[in-house]
Amino acid sequence: MTYIPIQSLDRLRLSIKMNIQEYVPLAKYTTFKIGGPARYFCAAKSEDDILEAVRFAKEKKIPVMVIGGGSNLLVSDAGFNGLIIRCGIKGIEFKDAGKRSVLIEAGAGEDWEDLVAQAVERGLYGVENLSAIPGTVGASPVQNIGAYGFDVSGSIDMVRALDTKTMKFVKFSNSECNFSYRNSRFKHEKGRYIVSKVTYRLAKEGKADASYKDLVEYFGKRKIADPTLKQVRQAVIEVRKAKLPDWRSWGTAGSFFKNPLIDAEHFKRLKREYPEIPGFPEADGRIKVPLGWIIDKVCNSKGLTIGNVSTYEKQALVVVAKPGATATEVIGFANEIMRRVKEKTGIQVEAEVEWAVA
Ligand SMILES: Cc1cc2nc3c(=O)[nH]c(=O)nc-3n(C[C@H](O)[C@H](O)[C@H](O)COP(=O)(O)OP(=O)(O)OC[C@H]3O[C@@H](n4cnc5c(N)ncnc54)[C@H](O)[C@@H]3O)c2cc1C
């Protein structure tokens, strides 16, 4: 007779309860459609599932990574030698919060675009410019998603997350999330927090903001002077559709790089060399420069293709990969773009896409 140690039995029970699978190919869980297998993989449908999954990984002394829709991820060709937790906590509740606002409490596994659609349908203001961004609610505070002049940090009231150091669920108010451009404490302290719920505060009354250049053009053409909430959402959807690749048919994670923030002196030097270069002053005095413009006009690399990887022909900040492309190819391509930008402008570009490797 063979005796199985109690600890192994516990682990076995846990992996059956949580349905922890082994060697699960990750390519189908990311919009890049690239990447090797996860050594362990599970879907978490509740906070208890998250706790148990993290305990499993701690026992095995392996790294943990949580994913949502995989739309901002590039997984290594070798896969992830740890536990991938796919967060699927559901539930959206609208709670009246007085005269001016409504709180929306949403499970981290809810689809972001569904939440925006529901909010706009109810006439709530604050997230309409963030329409049609792929991914989940849980990831929205991580990189502080943003588009068309808005960042989600402007609408977040509270984030609830598991602190994997203390194994306790904690709540962070907006200011405790340390939001900045495509950044937050959840990204900064990478891997420490697993978001389970996000509460957004949206306004009952307001004015939809269509002041972003592309939206001004859209409404100008249609001679609409004062667009409604629903019209702004529709405009964002249409402008995005015209400019960005559809991730259902392309391998992509949208913008691969962050728009750089450079100091005023550096911007002046670039302006002398490239008088047309656009720049947008930030509150801290730095200037945000659209990197897509630099890749296109300065580096002449819009639509550049190396092997299976290209910058998108309609938006140079977006990297697209053909079926069969590897993560190694994508990284090599991204490094080449970064090298060109550095050589021409002195700007050290940072990736926006997260790299899943262990
Ligand atoms: C075509 C396209 C267009 C895009 N356009 C935009 C855009 O306009 N603006 C923008 O900001 N982004 C954009 N993105 C990027 C992407 O949609 C966002 O970053 C989105 O928030 C990612 O959500 P996700 O659930 O897919 O996260 P994933 O890609 O699965 O994960 C991204 C990161 O978040 C972490 N994470 C995910 N869920 C959790 C959780 N519950 N708790 C803690 N950490 C978590 C992951 O560990 C990882 O580090 C675009 C992507 C594509 C493919």
The ligand as an SDF file (V2000), in Angstrom:
LIG
                    3D

 53 58  0  0  0  0  0  0  0  0999 V2000
   -7.5960   46.9060  -29.7800 C   0  0  0  0  0  0  0  0  0  0  0  0
   -7.2300   47.3850  -28.3930 C   0  0  0  0  0  0  0  0  0  0  0  0
   -7.4600   48.7040  -28.0440 C   0  0  0  0  0  0  0  0  0  0  0  0
   -7.1230   49.1700  -26.7580 C   0  0  0  0  0  0  0  0  0  0  0  0
   -7.3670   50.4820  -26.4500 N   0  0  0  0  0  0  0  0  0  0  0  0
   -7.0640   50.9390  -25.2190 C   0  0  0  0  0  0  0  0  0  0  0  0
   -7.3400   52.3030  -24.8690 C   0  0  0  0  0  0  0  0  0  0  0  0
   -7.8930   53.0740  -25.6540 O   0  0  0  0  0  0  0  0  0  0  0  0
   -6.9780   52.7330  -23.6390 N   0  0  0  0  0  0  0  0  0  0  0  0
   -6.3830   51.8900  -22.7300 C   0  0  0  0  0  0  0  0  0  0  0  0
   -6.0920   52.3550  -21.6060 O   0  0  0  0  0  0  0  0  0  0  0  0
   -6.1210   50.6000  -23.0300 N   0  0  0  0  0  0  0  0  0  0  0  0
   -6.4400   50.1140  -24.2380 C   0  0  0  0  0  0  0  0  0  0  0  0
   -6.1640   48.8120  -24.5590 N   0  0  0  0  0  0  0  0  0  0  0  0
   -5.5030   47.9480  -23.5780 C   0  0  0  0  0  0  0  0  0  0  0  0
   -6.4720   47.1070  -22.7330 C   0  0  0  0  0  0  0  0  0  0  0  0
   -7.7440   47.0720  -23.3170 O   0  0  0  0  0  0  0  0  0  0  0  0
   -6.6060   47.6460  -21.2930 C   0  0  0  0  0  0  0  0  0  0  0  0
   -5.3460   47.7310  -20.6810 O   0  0  0  0  0  0  0  0  0  0  0  0
   -7.5230   46.7780  -20.4420 C   0  0  0  0  0  0  0  0  0  0  0  0
   -7.7810   47.4030  -19.2180 O   0  0  0  0  0  0  0  0  0  0  0  0
   -6.9280   45.4020  -20.1710 C   0  0  0  0  0  0  0  0  0  0  0  0
   -7.9170   44.6200  -19.5370 O   0  0  0  0  0  0  0  0  0  0  0  0
   -7.7800   43.0460  -19.4420 P   0  0  0  0  0  0  0  0  0  0  0  0
   -8.8680   42.5650  -18.5660 O   0  0  0  0  0  0  0  0  0  0  0  0
   -7.7200   42.4720  -20.7960 O   0  0  0  0  0  0  0  0  0  0  0  0
   -6.3830   42.9000  -18.6890 O   0  0  0  0  0  0  0  0  0  0  0  0
   -5.2280   41.8590  -18.9770 P   0  0  0  0  0  0  0  0  0  0  0  0
   -4.6100   42.1520  -20.2960 O   0  0  0  0  0  0  0  0  0  0  0  0
   -5.7060   40.4870  -18.7220 O   0  0  0  0  0  0  0  0  0  0  0  0
   -4.1790   42.2830  -17.8480 O   0  0  0  0  0  0  0  0  0  0  0  0
   -3.4960   43.5140  -17.9310 C   0  0  0  0  0  0  0  0  0  0  0  0
   -2.7490   43.7720  -16.6100 C   0  0  0  0  0  0  0  0  0  0  0  0
   -3.6970   43.9480  -15.5710 O   0  0  0  0  0  0  0  0  0  0  0  0
   -3.4990   42.9680  -14.5520 C   0  0  0  0  0  0  0  0  0  0  0  0
   -4.8270   42.5460  -14.0930 N   0  0  0  0  0  0  0  0  0  0  0  0
   -5.8670   42.0960  -14.8390 C   0  0  0  0  0  0  0  0  0  0  0  0
   -6.9230   41.8280  -14.0410 N   0  0  0  0  0  0  0  0  0  0  0  0
   -6.5270   42.1110  -12.7800 C   0  0  0  0  0  0  0  0  0  0  0  0
   -7.1590   42.0140  -11.4930 C   0  0  0  0  0  0  0  0  0  0  0  0
   -8.4110   41.5910  -11.3310 N   0  0  0  0  0  0  0  0  0  0  0  0
   -6.4280   42.3780  -10.3920 N   0  0  0  0  0  0  0  0  0  0  0  0
   -5.1470   42.8270  -10.5060 C   0  0  0  0  0  0  0  0  0  0  0  0
   -4.5010   42.9060  -11.6850 N   0  0  0  0  0  0  0  0  0  0  0  0
   -5.1880   42.5610  -12.8090 C   0  0  0  0  0  0  0  0  0  0  0  0
   -2.7350   41.8320  -15.2200 C   0  0  0  0  0  0  0  0  0  0  0  0
   -1.9760   41.0960  -14.2640 O   0  0  0  0  0  0  0  0  0  0  0  0
   -1.8610   42.6020  -16.1780 C   0  0  0  0  0  0  0  0  0  0  0  0
   -0.7540   43.1260  -15.4920 O   0  0  0  0  0  0  0  0  0  0  0  0
   -6.5170   48.2980  -25.8150 C   0  0  0  0  0  0  0  0  0  0  0  0
   -6.3060   46.9670  -26.1790 C   0  0  0  0  0  0  0  0  0  0  0  0
   -6.6630   46.4980  -27.4370 C   0  0  0  0  0  0  0  0  0  0  0  0
   -6.4540   45.0580  -27.7940 C   0  0  0  0  0  0  0  0  0  0  0  0
  1  2  1  0
  2  3  1  0
  2 52  2  0
  3  4  2  0
  4  5  1  0
  4 50  1  0
  5  6  2  0
  6  7  1  0
  6 13  1  0
  7  8  2  0
  7  9  1  0
  9 10  1  0
 10 11  2  0
 10 12  1  0
 12 13  2  0
 13 14  1  0
 14 15  1  0
 14 50  1  0
 15 16  1  0
 16 17  1  0
 16 18  1  0
 18 19  1  0
 18 20  1  0
 20 21  1  0
 20 22  1  0
 22 23  1  0
 23 24  1  0
 24 25  2  0
 24 26  1  0
 24 27  1  0
 27 28  1  0
 28 29  2  0
 28 30  1  0
 28 31  1  0
 31 32  1  0
 32 33  1  0
 33 34  1  0
 33 48  1  0
 34 35  1  0
 35 36  1  0
 35 46  1  0
 36 37  1  0
 36 45  1  0
 37 38  2  0
 38 39  1  0
 39 40  1  0
 39 45  2  0
 40 41  1  0
 40 42  2  0
 42 43  1  0
 43 44  2  0
 44 45  1  0
 46 47  1  0
 46 48  1  0
 48 49  1  0
 50 51  2  0
 51 52  1  0
 52 53  1  0
M  END
$$$$
